[in-house]
Amino acid sequence: MPGVVHLETADDRIGDYTNLTDVRLRSRHEPEKGLYIAESATVIRRAIAAGHRPRSFLMAEKWLPDLAPTIAELPPREDGTPVPVYVAPSELLEEITGFNLHRGALAAMHRPPLASVRELLASARGGRGARRVAVLEDIVDHTNVGAIFRSAAALGVDAVLVSPRCSDPLYRRSVRVSMGTVFQVPWTRMDAWPTGLHELQDDGFTVAALALADDAVSLDDLEADPPERLALVLGTEGDGLSARAVSASDVTVKIPMAGVVDSLNVAAASAVAFWATRV
C-alpha cells in the first residue's frame, strides 16, 4: 500500500504520538499543533467520514488490513504524496505512546476550525436552527465529556457548547469514550463565560442551569412545559455549576432524587436531562 512505512525505532517522524499519557502535555501540544489523536479503527473511520483529514497513522501490522480500504480512498497530501502509515511492532508502539495500544490504531488528525456560537446554532438541524443545546462549564474529566457527547448524540441534542476551561472534546480519551460521536454532534467553544449565556438568551433560548438550589424547579416541570428553544447548562464534577453561571441562567432545574442521594454524576445527569427534554 502506498505510504506504508515500517518502523524499527522511534524517530522524529512519529513525534505526534509520543507520550500520549501525559494529559497536560497533550492538552497544550495537540491544539497548538492543530491536531488531535483518534484511537481505534472505528473512531478513525468516523472522523474521516465527518470530513476530518488525517495527517498520519500509527498501528500494528495486524490492524493494517482493517483500515486499508479507508486509507486507500484518501486523497494525497498537498505535496502529492500519500498520507504516511507508520507500522511498528507492539513493543515499539508502547515505547512511543506510553501505553498498550490494544485498540490497534492511532491517527493524527488535523483539527477543523471551530465555528462561532451563532454560526453553529444557525446551521443546526439542516439550517433550521438548534432547539436543544448542552452547555458544559469547566468539566475537567475527559471520560465525562465523552460520555456527555455520546448521550447528546443518542438523545437528539443539536449542539454542545463548552466553556473556555472545559476539557477538550477532541482529547484522545474523550473521543474514545464518545465512540466518535464528537464528530457527529456539532460543538464549539464559548469565548466568554458566563456572559456567553446571554448570547443564547438573545437568540431565544431559555437557559436552564442544572444545580441544587432552594428555588430550583423539578425537571418534571420543565418536561411538562418545555420551552421552544432550551439550553441545558451542566457544571464541573466537584462543585457543580458556578454561582455566576446559575445567576446568568433563566431557571435552575434539579432532577428529582429518591432515598439519600442528592445528585448524579454529571454524565448520568446529562443523559436524564437530555431524555426528559428531547423533541
Residue pairs with C-beta under 8 A, 6 or more apart in sequence:
1 64
1 68
1 71
1 72
1 85
2 82
3 71
3 81
3 82
3 83
3 84
3 85
4 64
4 85
4 87
5 13
5 84
5 85
5 86
5 87
6 87
6 88
7 14
7 86
7 87
7 88
7 92
8 88
8 92
9 92
10 18
10 92
10 95
10 96
13 56
13 84
13 86
14 56
14 58
14 86
14 96
16 33
16 35
16 37
16 55
16 56
16 108
17 37
17 58
17 96
17 97
17 106
17 108
18 96
18 97
18 98
19 25
19 26
19 97
19 98
20 26
20 37
20 97
20 98
20 99
20 106
20 172
21 97
21 98
21 99
22 98
23 142
23 171
26 37
26 171
26 172
27 167
27 168
27 171
30 36
30 37
30 111
30 168
30 170
30 171
31 111
31 168
34 110
34 111
35 55
35 108
35 109
35 110
35 111
36 108
36 109
36 111
36 168
36 170
36 171
36 172
36 175
37 106
37 107
37 108
37 109
37 172
37 175
38 44
38 47
38 52
38 54
38 106
38 107
38 109
38 172
38 175
38 180
39 103
39 105
39 106
39 172
39 175
39 176
40 103
40 104
40 105
40 176
41 63
41 66
41 67
41 103
41 104
41 105
42 179
42 180
43 175
43 176
43 179
43 180
44 54
44 57
44 67
44 70
44 105
44 107
45 67
45 70
45 180
46 179
46 180
46 183
46 184
47 54
47 107
47 109
47 175
47 180
47 183
48 54
48 70
48 74
49 183
50 183
50 184
51 112
52 109
52 110
52 112
52 183
53 109
53 110
54 74
54 83
54 107
54 108
54 109
54 110
55 83
55 107
55 108
55 109
55 110
56 83
56 84
56 85
56 86
56 107
56 108
57 67
57 71
57 83
57 84
57 85
57 86
57 105
57 106
57 107
57 108
58 86
58 88
58 93
58 96
58 97
58 105
58 106
58 107
58 108
59 67
59 85
59 86
59 87
59 88
59 93
59 101
59 104
59 105
59 106
60 87
60 88
60 89
60 90
60 93
60 101
60 104
60 105
61 87
61 89
62 104
63 104
63 105
64 85
64 87
66 104
66 105
67 105
71 83
71 85
74 82
74 83
76 82
76 83
77 83
88 96
90 100
90 101
93 101
94 100
94 101
97 106
103 176
111 170
114 188
114 189
115 123
115 186
115 188
116 188
117 161
117 188
117 190
117 196
117 199
117 200
118 199
118 203
120 130
120 159
120 161
120 186
120 187
120 188
121 129
121 130
121 133
121 158
121 159
121 200
121 203
122 129
122 130
123 186
124 130
124 131
124 158
124 159
124 186
125 131
125 158
130 158
130 159
130 229
131 158
131 228
131 229
131 230
131 279
132 156
132 157
132 158
132 229
132 230
132 232
132 274
132 277
132 278
132 279
133 157
133 158
133 159
133 160
133 161
133 200
133 205
133 230
133 231
133 232
134 148
134 152
134 157
134 159
134 160
134 161
134 231
134 232
134 234
134 270
134 274
135 160
135 161
135 162
135 163
135 190
135 197
135 200
135 207
135 231
135 232
135 233
135 234
136 145
136 148
136 160
136 161
136 162
136 163
136 166
136 234
137 163
137 166
137 193
137 194
137 233
137 234
137 235
137 236
137 241
137 242
137 245
138 163
138 165
138 166
138 235
138 236
138 242
139 145
139 148
139 162
139 166
139 167
139 234
139 235
139 236
139 237
139 266
140 166
140 167
140 236
140 237
141 167
141 237
142 167
142 168
142 171
142 172
142 173
142 174
142 177
143 173
143 174
143 177
143 267
144 237
144 265
144 266
144 267
145 162
145 166
145 167
145 168
145 169
145 171
145 174
145 177
145 178
146 169
146 173
146 174
146 175
146 176
146 177
146 178
146 182
147 177
147 178
147 267
147 270
147 271
148 160
148 234
148 266
148 267
148 270
149 160
149 169
149 174
149 178
149 181
149 182
149 185
149 187
150 177
150 178
150 179
150 181
151 157
151 267
151 270
151 271
151 274
152 160
152 181
152 185
152 270
152 274
153 178
153 181
153 184
153 185
154 181
155 271
155 274
155 275
155 278
156 274
156 278
156 279
157 185
157 274
158 186
159 185
159 186
159 187
159 188
160 169
160 185
160 186
160 187
161 187
161 188
161 189
161 190
161 196
161 200
161 231
162 169
162 187
162 188
162 189
162 190
163 189
163 190
163 193
163 194
163 196
164 189
164 190
164 191
164 192
164 193
165 193
166 189
167 174
168 174
169 175
169 178
169 182
169 187
170 182
174 182
175 182
190 196
193 245
194 242
194 244
194 245
194 247
194 248
195 248
197 207
197 231
197 233
197 245
197 248
197 249
198 248
200 207
200 231
201 207
201 250
203 229
204 228
204 229
205 227
205 229
205 230
205 231
206 227
206 229
206 230
206 231
206 250
206 251
207 231
207 233
207 248
207 249
207 250
207 251
208 222
208 230
208 231
208 232
208 233
208 249
208 250
208 251
208 252
208 253
209 233
209 235
209 241
209 245
209 246
209 249
209 251
209 252
209 253
210 232
210 233
210 234
210 235
210 241
210 252
210 253
210 254
210 255
210 269
210 273
211 235
211 240
211 241
211 246
211 252
211 253
211 254
212 240
212 254
212 262
212 263
213 246
213 252
213 254
215 252
216 252
216 253
216 254
217 251
217 252
217 253
217 254
218 253
218 254
218 256
219 253
219 254
219 255
219 256
219 272
219 273
219 276
220 256
220 276
222 230
222 251
222 253
222 276
222 277
223 276
223 277
226 277
226 279
230 277
232 253
232 270
232 273
232 274
232 277
233 241
233 245
233 249
234 241
234 266
234 269
234 270
234 273
235 241
235 242
235 245
235 266
236 266
237 265
237 266
240 263
246 252
253 273
255 263
255 264
255 269
255 272
255 273
257 263
263 269
264 272
